[in-house]
Amino acid sequence: MRHFGHIALEVRQRLFHQEPCEFTADSSARLLSAALGATLYSPATRPRLADDIVKQTGNGVVSMVLCLEDSIDDADVVAGEENLVRQFADLDSRAGAEPPLLFIRVRAPEQIPDLVRRLGATARLLSGFVMPKFTEERGLPFLEALTTAEAESGRRLFAMPVLESPELLYRESRVDTLEGIARAVDKFRDRVLALRLGVTDFCSSYGLRRAPDMTAYDVQVVASVIADVVNMLGRADGTGFTVTGPVWEYFRVPERMFKPQLRQSPFLEVQAVELREKLIEHAMDGLLREISLDQANGLLGKTCIHPSHVLPVHALSVVSHEEFSDAQDILRPERGGGGVLRSAYTNKMNEVKPHRAWAERTLLRAEVFGVAREDVGFVELLAAGIPA
């Protein structure tokens, strides 16, 4: 699989200075943690789940979470588990169908080894488990259960803890909770693929809900948690983890309105301006701003609950030609001693030592999402990716 792999080769060649790399579920954890992109959530109870997975793969989705937790009723958990077993068997029987990275969001630790046993041979399609309301006390049993399931199945399985508990939100318990989470995930570092932020639960603790023209960073009580999570768990010194962006709740985006304009001439500047105006007019601007703020605050990838969010996340994750040029200049071997240099675009200072970690992260993102050509921007990438 690869990002933007659902669009034609000749279109990719027109868009990318460096195309996104190919990867599989067996690729390195370092690569996969950066490649998650827009992780699309789906209730595990959907009766045509295998069809949905195939369809979304064809639309550019590379990671999905099949949810047995908050997205389904308490009374439907058993039925959801049974449905997952059936749908994995259906998916496994389809010749040539390569699914995205698939994760199951469970409620209790004992579900992990139980589901892996019930999936049997089809567990080869499973990349891991999402662990809700993660703290040190509640999280360690999940991670230990994952280790048990991995040993029994012989299959590498990853964990994606969700940081969403009230203890993490409340000021008086936040530091202790973060320190406990850090101990837990560090103990199982090889199996923790990414940490996910549960901002909806944070808002719930105060009876809040952000409007479509606001981002998570406009809700100060939430923004403070994101900052502290990145501060303690997202460091670039080798101790940190990939932290993914929070869910965007709104999805009334009139995609059909955009299609005729995008098909006419997606590379004309006037079309780009018109599209941006319509995106803003129809409340997509909040999503775009939040994705940009995610990246500015050290987050990579995003939890998504609607397919219309996937392409914007991926399009804004592509490295610009200017970013790529700066990162390459900073990391040239002859720059190992430090110093300051003018960017090739002659519009900024690149200071080698302070910008090195940024450059390394940028080149990793470039590897998985690609590098746009010098004259290609977000709108062109979005236009090319919308299914016909």
N, C-alpha and C positions, 0 to 999 in steps of 0.2 A: 504494500500500500504506500501511497504518498499523498501529501497535501496537493490539492488541485489536480490529482490524478484522474478525476472524472471529466476533465476537459480535454479537448483534442490536442495532440502533440504540437501541431503547427500553431495553435493558439498559445500554448505554453511557451513555445520558442519566441513568439512575438512579445510576450509579456515579461519574460524572465531573463535577466543577465546571468543568473545561476539558478537552475531549476531546483525545486525541493528534492531531497534525496528519497530513495526508497527505503522502507523499513518493514519489519515483520514483528509479530508478537514476541519473537525470540531475540530481538535486538537488545542492545545493552540498556540497562536501566537509565543511564545518563541520557541516551538518545530518546527513549520513550517518554521520560518525564518532561522533556521539552516539546515532544511531538503531540502530546495529548490534545492541544488545541481546544476547540469548543466541544466539551464533553456533554453529549445529549442524554438527558434522563428520560426514562420511559417506565411507566408502571409495569410491574412484572405480570400483571393480570391480563394484559392485552391479548385477545384471542388469536390475533394474526401477527404475533410478535416477530416471528421469523421473517415474514413478508416485510414488516416495517424495517427490520434491520437491513435486509437486502436493499430496500428502497433508499434508505438513508445513506448507505454505503455508496450507492450510485450517485448521490447528491453531494458527496464530498465529506461525509462524517467519517472520522477515523477513531473515535472513542465513544462508547456508550455505557451508561449505567442502567441496569435493570433493577428497579427499586421494589423492595419488599417492606420498606419502612413507611415514611410519612405520606407517600403518594397513594397508598392504598388503605382501605379500612381495616381495622384490627381483625374483623371477622373474616377477611379475605386472605390472610397470610398462608394458610394451608393450601388453598386453591391456587395462590400465586406460586408457591413452591412447585406444586404439581404441574402447573402450566409451564414453568421454566424448564422442567425436565423434558416435557413434550416438545417445546419449541427448540431446545438445543438439539434434540434428535432430528427434528425437521431440518434445521439449518445444516446439520452435519451430513444429511443425506443429499444435499444439493451439490452436484458435481460442479467444480470450478468456482464455487462461491466462496470468496475470501471475506470473512466478516471483519468488522473493525475490532479494535481492542475492546473486549467485553468485560465488564465488572458487575458484580451483584452487590446491591446494598442490602445488608441484613439488619436484623434487629437485635439478635442475641448471638454470643460467641458460638454456641453449640450448633447453630445453623450452618456454619462454615464447613466443618468436616462432614456433616450430614448431607449437605447439598452436593459436595464433591463426590461422595460415595454414590449418591443417587444419579448423578450425571454420568458416572461410569466413564466410558471411552470418550464421550462427547465433552468431557472436561478439558480436552485439548483446545477447545474454542474459548476457554475462560482465561482471562489475564489476571483476575484477582477479585478482591472484595473491598467495598466501601464500608467504613466503620463509623456509625453515627455517634454524636455527642461524646466525642473522645476526650477523656482525661486520663491521667496516669492510672487511677484506680479502675475505671471502667474499661480503659483501652487495652491494658496488658492481657486480660483474658482473650480478647479478640485476636491479638497478635500471636498469643500462644496457640490458639485454635487454628490460626492460619499455618503455623509451623507444623502442627499435627497433620492437617489436610495435605500439606505439601509433601511431607514424608510418606504418607500413605499412598498418594497418587503418583509420586515421581514427577510431578508437574510444577514448574516454577510459578509461584503465585505472588502477586503484589498486594500490598495494603495501601488504601487511600483513606486515612483518618479524616473525619469531618470535625473541624473546630467550631463548635456552635453552642457549647454549654453555658449556662448562666454564670458558673464559677469563673469562666474565662472573661465574661463581660463585666462582672462587678469589680469595681476598683479595689475593694479590700481583699479580694481573693485572686486577682489576676496574676500577679507575679508568681505566687506559689503554684498556681495551676499551670502556667507556662513552663515553669521549671520542671514540674512533674511530667508534662507532655514531652519536654525535651529529653528527659531521662528515658522515657518509654520508647520514643521513636529512635533514639540513638542506639539503644540496645538491639533493635531490629533494623538497623540502618539499611542493610542490604535488601530488605523487603518493603521498605516504605518508598513508594514511587512518587507520591506528592501529598501535600496537605491541602485540604479543601476548606474553604471558609463558608460557614452557614449563616449568612447575614440575615436571612428571613427569621431565624430563631432569635438572633440578637435583637432585632426590631420588636419581636413579639414580647420580649421581657419588659418592654416599656410601652407596649400598646402603640407602636409606631409602624408606619408603612410609607415608604418614599413614593412620591408622585412620579409620573413618567418623565417629567422634565428635571428630575433631580437624580443625582448619583448616590451611591453608598457613601461617598466622601463628603456629601453635603449634610449627612446625618452625623453630627459630631461624635455622639456616643459610640457609633459604629466605626467611624473613621479612626478613633483612638485605639480600638481593638486591632484593626488591620495594621496600624503602625506598630503596635507592640508585638504582634505575631511576626511581622517581617523583621523587626529589630532582633528578636530572640531566635527565630527559627528559619530565617531566610538569608542569613549572612553569606557573603561571597568568599569566605575564608576557608571553605572546605567543610565547615561544620553545618552549613545550612541545607535546606531542602527546597524543592520547587513548591511554591505556594500559589494556588490557582485563584482566579478572580471569582467574586460572588455571583450568584444567579441574578439575571435581569428578568423581572416578573411580567413585563408587558410584551404582548406579541401581536397587537392589532396593526400589523404593517401591511399596507395594500400592495403586496408584491406584484400582483397582476397589473396594476397601473404602471409599474416601472417597465415591465417586459417590452412593450412595443417601442418605447424610447430607447431602451438598452439595445434592442435588436437593430435599430435603424443605423446608428453610427456611434458605437461606444467610445471611440477614440477622439471624437471631436470635442474641443474644449467647451463649446457652447452647450453640448449635451451634458457634459460633466457638471457645469454650473446649474443647469436646470434640474438635474437629478439631485444634487445636494440640497437645493431649495425644497424639493418635494420631500426628501428624506426628513429634513428638519420640520417641515410643515406637518408631517404625519407622525411626529413623536418618536422617530428613530434617533433623533439627535441625542437624547439621553443615553441610549445604549452606546452610541459611538463615543461620547464623552467619557462614559464609564470605562470602556475598553482602554481608551488612551490613558486615563488616570490609573487603571490597573497596572499598565506597563510602566508608567512613571513612578509608581510606588513599589516596584519590584515583583509584581505578580506576573505569572505567565499561564495562559490558558484561561478558560472560564467555564463555569457550570451553566448549562443551557437547558431550558425546559420547552423550547419550541424550535423547530427546524429553521425558521426564518432568522434566527440569531447566529447560525453557524457560519455562514459566509462572511458577515461583517467581522466576526472574531478572527477568522482566518485571513481575510484581506488586510486587516490592520496589523496582523502578526508578521506579514511579509517584511523583510528588511529592505529599506530603501537603498538605492544605489549610493547615496551620500553617506548613510550610516555604515554601509559595507566598506566604502573607501576609507573612512576614518578608522574603522576597526582594524583593517589591514595595515594601515600606516602605523598605528600604535603598536601592533604586535610584530612588526618587522624585526628579525633577529638583531640587526645593527642598532635597534633602539633599546636593547636590553639594559643599558646603563641609565636610561631615563631621559630627561630633557623635555623641551617644549618645541612643537612644530606647528606651522600653519597648515590647516587642512587643505586637501587638494581642491576643495570647493572655494577656498580663500575667504571663508566667512566665519571661521571660528578658530580657537586655540585647542590643540590636542596636547594635553600634558601626559606624557607616557605612563608614569607610575600611577598617578591617581585614576587614570582612565583605563588601566589595563583590565581590571575585573569586568568593567562594562564591555570592553572590546571582546573579551572571551565569551561572555554571555551572548553578545550580538552575533558572533560567528557561529555559535551553536544554534541560535534561532535561524540564522541564514541557512544552515545546513538542512533543517527540517522544514522551514517555510519558504525558502528560496530568497533570491535577491531580485527585486524589480529592475527592469531596465530604467535608464536615466529619465526617460520621458513618460514612464508609466506610474500611475498613482492608485489610490484606493478605489476610485470609481471604476477605472478600467478593470481592476481585479475583480471587483464585485460584479460588474456587468458580464464578464466572461464566465463567472462561476454559476450564475443563475441557470437552473435547468431549463431546457427548451420546453 
